[in-house]
């Protein structure tokens, strides 16, 4: 605590020392009172002198650090195995086999036509002609996790292109955004890092480069030229941690930890290699060669001196015959240190330690399940509040509008329900039993339980009916009884008719007795 003795108190002390002393005491008491009521995190003093905290907005922070964070995150994803595993863990848990749409207009005939049109469009929706709708989901979410954000651009096609639904989607990395476009525009709009907002704060346009500015082969005429693209033609996918307009890589809080751990491991490897370079020293028999201080050199099999070292080499003293081996120093605690650093990195990345490290040596059923429950809450939140809301819904609207214009469906706005991929639990048997009990208790419906697996309940019912008809022999075949047919067998596999017969005989015997 600093005592508030200023120039006024010092001057007053020469004239009225008691008055000056009372002022100083009052200031000290005031500071003590304020510190007693303040947050410890806001305390000032020598212990927090190095704590730099700026009151800048999220946009100002991202404008300054965003490009470097993005480049370093990609470098980690290319070269750091833990960063690459973390990115893969996020993408596979968020997307899996895909977040599937299910038309839900209330009109079964319309929903069927929309589903057929979507299935046809799904295989041809990639502007690059390589992925389907779910592959684009994976690519977009990968860009969001690794670089912090990604863009999806609407590409309307002509009738002569031969597409049933004349629409395709192009995935663009955030480097296409011209961040230099900032400030007030001639039309009165405001641009922030390449995104233009109208006067009420709504996104009006995205300033995009025609080609990726980092391409090895790029037109010099187009490289540094950007043009506005209407905002309704762009989907900007990123996670909003604050009210920012751009995203940041998800690995940002763990970058230093992962980098320092990689440097530590590299230093350990170099140290071990250096120790391995001097396996031993060959000494002579005379006394002058005892003690390693004689004519010491490293030679090859021909006796020529070697200036570069490699693991497994011997140093020879003159007339060397006796060998003394070097003993590398052992370093303890390496595994504990690495595990501790990876736990820190996993916390910053938002992943369980086991998913980031792949280390399952210290987990049991209860611990891994508890950890995954919390993680899957995070996955569920991001799926519904970010991916479905920001990415999937706009693309569905684009599809419906294009299909309606092409005459494939009867209306341009078909309601939809989304089904994220189901989670595979540690013990699926217990989870299925829990689902059955929840359905029987009325806590969830059968349709909700099926939708949670990523399937369409209507399609599942149709498949079950077709399969049951086939089991019953169809039109001219013999019936087949399988243990999994609940109409004919109990859960234990006993024929239902036989079970009913046994039960009836037991009732008769009881009555006779």
N, C-alpha and C positions, 0 to 999 in steps of 0.2 A: 504494500500500500504506500502510495506517495503522499506525503504531507503537503497540503496546499499552502505553502508559504511563498507568496508572490512579491512583486516589487512594492505593492501597496502596503502589505503587512510589514515589510522591512522598513519602509519609510515611516509608517505609523509607529513602529516600535521605538524609533528615536525620540518621538514626541510623547507618546502615551503607550508605554510598554505593556501595561495591564490590559488596555483595550485591544492591542494587537494580539496578546496572548489569548484573550477570550475568543477573538475571531478565528485564530488557528485551531483552538480546541473545538469550536463549533464545526469547523470544516472537517476535522478528523472524525468527529462523531457522525456527521452526515455521510461521509464516505464509508464508515463502518456499517451504518444502517443500510446504505445502498448495496454494499457487497453482501450483507447478510440476506438480502431479499433477492439478489440476482441469481441467474443460472450459473452454475460453475463453469459451464462451457463458454460463458461470456466474460469470465473473469480475466483481468489484465494483470500482467506481471512478468517477471523474468522467465517463468515456466512456460509462458505462451507467447514469448516475443517472436519466435520463429513461425508462428501459426499465421499464415497469410490467408485471409478470407475477404474476397471482394464481393461487393454488393451488386455485381453485374447481372444482367438478365441471362436466361438460358441461351437466347439467340446470340448474344455477344460472346458468351463462352464458347459456343459451338463454332461461331465464325472464326475465332482465333485458333482453336485447337482441333476442330473437326477434320480437316484434310489430313493432318499428321496422324491423328488417332486412327483414321480409316486406313492409311497406308501401313501403319505399324500393325494394326489388327490383321490385315491381309498377310503381312510378312509372318506373323505368328502362326496364322492358319496354314501357311505353306511349309514352315520349317519347324514349328514346335509341335510335337506329337500330342501334348496335353491340350493345347489350344484347338488343334484339329479335332480331337476326340470330343471336347466340349461343344464345339460347333455342331458336330454330327449328332451328339446326344440331344441337343435342343431341337434340331430339325426333325429327327426321327420321332421324337415324342410329340412335337406339335403337329406334324403332318402325317407321318406314317404312310399308309397307302392312299391317303387323301381325305379331305373334308368334303363329303358328298352332299349335293343338293337333292331335295325331294320336293317336287311341286305340290302345293297344298292349297289349291283354289277352292276346294269343296266340290268341284265338278270332276268326276272320275274320268270322263271321256276327254276333257281338256287336259287333265293332268297326264293322261297317257300320251296324248299328242305332244305335249311339251317335253315329256321324258324322252320320247323317240327323237325329237328334234335336237334335244341337248346331247343325247348319246352320239348322234351323227356329227354334231359340231365339236364335241369333246375331243375326237381324234384328229381334228383338223384346225384347232384353234390357235396353234403356235405359228407366229409369223415366220419363224425360222424353219418350220416344217419338220421338227424333230421330236417334240414332246407333246403329250396330250394335256388336258386341263389340269390333271393332278400333278403331272411333271412340272408344269408352270408354277403350281403352288409350292412345290419343293424348291424350285429355283428362286422364287421370290422370297420365301422365308429364309433361305440360306443367305441371300444378300442382306436381308434385314438383320439377321443375327451377326454376321461377320462385319459388314460395313456400317450397320446402323440403320440403313434405309435402302429402298429400291423403288423403281418406277415401273409401272405397267402402262403402256400406251395403246390406245384403241386404234386399230387399223381397219377401216371399212374397205371392203373389196367390191369389185365390179361384178356384174352378172356373168360376164364372159370368163371369169376366173373359175367357174364351175363349182362353186361351193354352195351347199344346200342352205347354209346360213352365211351370208356374205360379211363375215366379221372374223378378224384374227387379233391376237394380243401379242405385243412385243414387250419383252422384259428388258429394261435398261438399267445399268448401274447408275448410282447417284452421281458419278463423275460427269455424266451428261448435263447435269445442272450447272449453269453458268453462275457461280457464286459472286462474280464481280458485279452482277446486276443488282445493285442495292440503292436504296434511297428513293426520292420522289421521282415519278415518271412524268413525261410531258402531258399525259392524259389525266393527271391528278391522282393516279394510283400510287401505292407505296410498294416497293420491292424489297424483299428481305432474302438475301442469299440466293437469288435466282428465282424466287417465288413472288409473283405479283398479286397484291391484294387490292380489291376495290375500296371505295370510300366507306363502306360499312364493315370492312374487315373480312370479307369473303374472298376466297382464292379465285383469282380471275385468270391467271396464266402461269405457265412454267416456261422459263427461258432455257431452252435446250440446245446443245451442240448437235449438229447433224451427225457427227461421228465422235467416238470416244476420244477425248483429247490425249490419251496415253497410248493410242495404237502405234505399233511400230511402222505400219504403212497407213498413211492418212493423207488426204488431199490438203495441201498447204492452203488452198483457197477456203476450205471449209473448217479448218482446224480451230480457228479462234473466232468463228462467227456463230453467234447464237440467235435464235428466233423464238418469239413467244408461241406457245401451243396452248389453246384454250384449256382451262382447268377441267372441264367436263370430258376431256379426252385423255386425262391422265389419272392414274391411281397412285398415290404416294403412300407406300406402306412403311411405317416406322412405329416404334413404341414411344408413346408420349409419357415421359417421366415428369416433365414440367410442361408449361404452356409454350413449348418451343415449336418452331416450324420445320426443323430438321432433326434427324436422329443421330445417335452416337453408337459406336460398336458396343455390343453387350459385354465384351471382354475388357472394356476400358478399366474398370476398377481392379482387374487382376493382371494388367499388362506388366507392371513393374515386378510383381511377384514371380510370374512365369519367366520373365526375362532374367531376373536375378538367379532363379533356380537353374535355368539353362547355363548361365555363366558359371555358376558354382560347379555343376556337373562337368562342364568342359574343363575347368581348372583342375578338378580332381583327376580327370582322364590324362591331362598333360602331365600332372605330377607323377602319376603312376607310370606313364610312358618314360618320363625322364629317369625315374628310378630303375626302370627295366633296361635302360640303355647301358647301365653299368652293372652287369651281372656279377662280375668278379674281377680280381686282379691277379695276374700270374707273376710271381716273384722268382728271383734267382736264388742260388744256394749260398752265395757269399754273404758276409755280414753287411756289405755296403748296400745290398738290395733289401735288407730288412727295414721295414718301417715306411714303405710306400714313397719315400722322398727321393728315390734315385731317378734314373733316366726313365721316366714313365711316358709311355706313348700308346696309341691305339693303332694297330696295324692289321692288314688283311692277311690272308693265307700266304701271300708272297712276301710279306715283310714290309710292304709299302704303307706309309702312314695314311690313316683315314681321317679326314677333316670333318665329316658329317657323321652324326651318331644315329643309330637306330636300335630299337629294342633287341636285347639278346647279345650285345657285343661284350668283349673282354678287353681290358687294358693290360698291356704287356710291359713289364719292366725288363731290362736287359738280362739276357741269359735266363729268361723265366722258365721255371719248372714247377714251382709250388703254386697252388691256386687257393686264394681266399675269396669266398663268395660274399657279395653284398646282401644285406638283409633289409628289404624295404620296410619303412615304418608303417605300422597299421594305424588306421584312423577309425575310431569308434563313433557311433551316433549318427552315421550317415543316413541310414534308413529312417530313423526317428525325425531327423531334420527334414528330409524330403517329404515325409508324410505330413509333417506340420505345415510346410509351405504349400503343399497341394490342398490341404484343408482350407487354408486362407484363400488360395486361388479359387477353389470351388465355391466358397461363400461369396466372393465377389462376382463370380460368373452366374450365381443363382442355381447351381447344380449340387446334388448330393456328392459327397467326396467319392463314393464308390463309382458313380458314373463318370466322373472326370478322370480318376486314376485307374479304373479297372481293377482295383484292389478289393477283393471280397474275402480276404483272409480273416478278418476280425468281425464279420457280420453273422448274425443268426436270423431266423425267420422273423422274429418280432422286431429287431432293430431295422432290418432292411425294409420291412413293410411300413413301419412308422415313418422312416425317412422318405419313402416313395409316396405316402399319402400326402405329406406336405408339399412335395415337389409337384405332384399331379394336380393339386389345387392351383399352383402357379400356372401350370400348363393349361388347365381349364380356363383360367382367367384370361390368359393371353389369346387363347383360341377364340373366345367369344367376344372379348372387348377390343381386340386388335385385328386379328387376321380375318375373322368373319365380318366384323363391322366395317373395317377400312378396305379390305381387299375383295373378299368373296361377294359381298352384296353389290358393289358397283359393277363387277364383272357379270353378275347375273342380270342386272338391269340392262347392260349393254347387249347381252345375248337375247333377252326377251324383245327388246326394241328391234334388233336386226332380224330376228325370226318373224316378228309381226310384219315388218316391212316386206319381207320376202314371201309372206303369205303362208308360212309354216304353222302359225298359231293364230288364234282369234283375237288376242288382246296383248297389249305391249307391257302389261304389268301383272305378272303372275306371282302370287305369294309363294314363298319358298321356305322350307325348313332345312336346316343344315345338320349333318351328322358327322361329328369328328370321329376319328378312328378310335376303336375301343382300346382300353388299357389291358395288357396282359398281366395278370396278378401272379404273385408267387405261388399261391395255392388255388388254382382255378376251380377245383371241386367245391371248396368251401364257399367261394364267391357265387357259384351257380346255385348252390343250396340257399344262400342268403337271398339271391334274386327271386327264387321260387317262393320263399317265405314272404318276401315283400309284396309279391304279386297276390298271393293268397290273402294277405292281411289288408290289401287295398291301398298300400302305401304308394305303389306305382302300378301302372297299367302294363299289360303285355306289350302293347305297342311301344311304350317308352323303353321297356327293357330291350326290345329288339332294336330300336333306334340307337340305343347306347352302344350297340355293337357295330354301328356304321351301316346297317342294312335297312332296306325299305320294308316296313311291315307288310305292305300290300304285296310286294314281290315275294316275300317269304311265305305268305298265305297261299299265293298262286303256286309256288314251288311245292309246298306241302300237299296241296290238293292233287297236283299232277303226279307226285311221287306215290301218294296213297292209292290213287287209281291204278298205277302201274303195279304196285304190290298186290292189289286185289285181283290181278289177272287181266285188267283192261277189258277188252271186248271178247277175247277168245283164249286167254291164257289161264294157267292155273294160279291160284293165289299163293303168295309167299308170306310166311310169318317170320319176322325178324324180331330179335330181342329188343330193338329200339323202337318198335311200333307200340305206343301206349294203348292203342285200341285193342290189341290182342294179348299183350303181356303186361305183367306188373313190373315194378322197378327191379325186382329180383330176378326177372326173366322167366317166371312161371306163366304158362299160358293162362290167360284170363278166364277162359271157359273152365279149365281144370280147377282153377282157384275157386270159381263160383260153385262148382260141383262139390268140392271138398267142404266148402262152407255150408252148403245146403245139407249135406250128409251129417255134418256135426250138429246142425240144428235139429234134424230128425232124431238123431241118437239122444240128444239132450231131452227132447220131448218124450221119447219112449221111456227114458229112465225115470 
